[in-house]
């Protein structure tokens, strides 16, 4: 497991916490950002790529 995979797990956790906070304060934007961070974290964990590279890939879709 490389450092980008560990960072991916952290980004997943951070995204889940943003989602919970978004629900608690009824903020759809924060909830959506949390979902995005969770997606990036999952991709980062699976591929071992950097967060920036994954974000560029997602934005190119």
TORFI-999204 format. One line per field, with one value per residue: residue number from 1; residue in one letter; x, y, z of N, C-alpha, C in turn. Coordinates in steps of 0.02 Angstrom, whole numbers, plus 50000, padded with zeros to 5 digits. Atoms other than C-alpha are relative to their C-alpha. Last residue first. Example, Ala and Ser with C-alpha at 12.3 -4.5 7.8 and 13.67 -1.06 7.14 Angstrom:
<rs>
n = 2,1
res = s,a
n_c1 = 49958,50045
n_c2 = 49941,49941
n_c3 = 49997,50000
ca_c1 = 50684,50615
ca_c2 = 49947,49775
ca_c3 = 50357,50390
c_c1 = 49961,50045
c_c2 = 50055,50060
c_c3 = 50037,50000
</rs>
This chain:
<rs>
n = 61,60,59,58,57,56,55,54,53,52,51,50,49,48,47,46,45,44,43,42,41,40,39,38,37,36,35,34,33,32,31,30,29,28,27,26,25,24,23,22,21,20,19,18,17,16,15,14,13,12,11,10,9,8,7,6,5,4,3,2,1
res = x,x,x,x,x,x,x,x,x,x,x,x,x,x,x,x,x,x,x,x,x,x,x,x,x,x,x,x,x,x,x,x,x,x,x,x,x,x,x,x,x,x,x,x,x,x,x,x,x,x,x,x,x,x,x,x,x,x,x,x,x
n_c1 = 50058,49999,50022,50071,50036,49995,50045,50069,50008,50003,50066,50006,49980,49936,49949,49997,49983,49931,49959,50006,49965,49929,49986,50003,49939,49945,50006,49982,49926,49974,50014,49952,49934,49991,49961,50042,50015,50016,50067,50047,50008,50038,50069,50031,50013,50057,50061,50015,50025,50066,50048,50013,50043,50066,50034,50017,50056,50061,50026,49958,50043
n_c2 = 50039,50010,49939,49991,50052,49984,49943,50027,50037,49952,49968,49940,49939,49979,49993,50056,50061,49994,50008,50070,50044,49992,50030,50072,50020,49993,50055,50061,49999,50017,50070,50036,49990,50045,49965,49994,49929,49970,50022,49971,49930,49999,50018,49941,49952,50024,49991,49928,49984,50032,49960,49939,50019,50015,49935,49980,50042,49975,49943,49940,49942
n_c3 = 50020,50072,50035,49988,50036,50072,50012,50000,50062,50056,49999,49959,50034,49973,50052,50047,49964,49979,50060,50021,49953,50012,50066,49990,49965,50048,50047,49965,49996,50066,50010,49959,50030,50057,50050,50059,50006,49935,49980,50047,49980,49937,50016,50032,49947,49962,50040,49999,49933,49993,50038,49963,49944,50027,50007,49932,49980,50032,49962,50003,50000
ca_c1 = 49231,49388,49347,49357,49527,49596,49531,49616,49783,49769,49728,49883,49869,49864,49728,49605,49637,49640,49478,49395,49463,49407,49231,49228,49286,49147,49016,49078,49072,48891,48846,48930,48829,48667,48677,48541,48648,48650,48642,48791,48885,48853,48909,49066,49106,49088,49202,49336,49330,49346,49486,49579,49563,49631,49776,49822,49814,49921,50050,50077,50000
ca_c2 = 50657,50767,50833,50657,50625,50792,50754,50583,50662,50791,50660,50559,50382,50223,50154,50080,50200,50353,50302,50279,50444,50539,50469,50511,50687,50708,50642,50762,50907,50860,50861,51029,51100,51024,51110,51050,51081,50900,50830,50931,50881,50698,50722,50815,50670,50545,50648,50659,50470,50441,50569,50479,50312,50392,50467,50289,50238,50387,50337,50165,50000
ca_c3 = 49085,49085,49259,49330,49252,49312,49488,49482,49434,49573,49704,49660,49592,49697,49584,49709,49853,49740,49655,49824,49887,49733,49751,49937,49900,49771,49892,50025,49904,49868,50054,50076,49931,49993,50162,50282,50436,50492,50315,50259,50417,50379,50199,50253,50373,50231,50121,50256,50279,50092,50081,50222,50133,49976,50073,50122,49939,49892,50024,49948,50000
c_c1 = 49951,49941,50001,49974,49925,49962,50001,49950,49928,49988,49992,49930,49991,50027,50069,50058,50009,50023,50074,50043,49996,50040,50075,50016,50002,50066,50058,49996,50025,50077,50029,49992,50054,50069,50017,50034,49958,49979,49978,49928,49950,49988,49957,49927,49968,49981,49938,49935,49979,49969,49930,49948,49981,49951,49930,49963,49978,49939,49937,49965,50045
c_c2 = 50045,49959,49992,50061,50010,49949,50020,50056,49972,49964,50046,50030,50060,50062,50018,50006,49942,49936,50001,49986,49927,49953,50004,49964,49925,49977,50000,49939,49937,49998,49977,49925,49961,50006,49952,50043,50015,50073,50036,49982,50035,50072,50003,49985,50064,50048,49977,50013,50073,50018,49970,50043,50061,49980,49990,50067,50017,49958,50029,50059,50061
c_c3 = 49970,49975,49924,49961,50006,49958,49927,49987,49994,49934,49941,49993,50046,49966,50027,49951,49951,50036,50018,49939,49981,50045,49984,49935,50013,50033,49951,49956,50036,49999,49933,49991,50039,49968,49943,49946,49938,49994,50064,50015,49954,50024,50062,49984,49971,50057,50037,49962,50003,50067,50002,49964,50042,50054,49973,49999,50071,50016,49967,50035,50000
</rs>
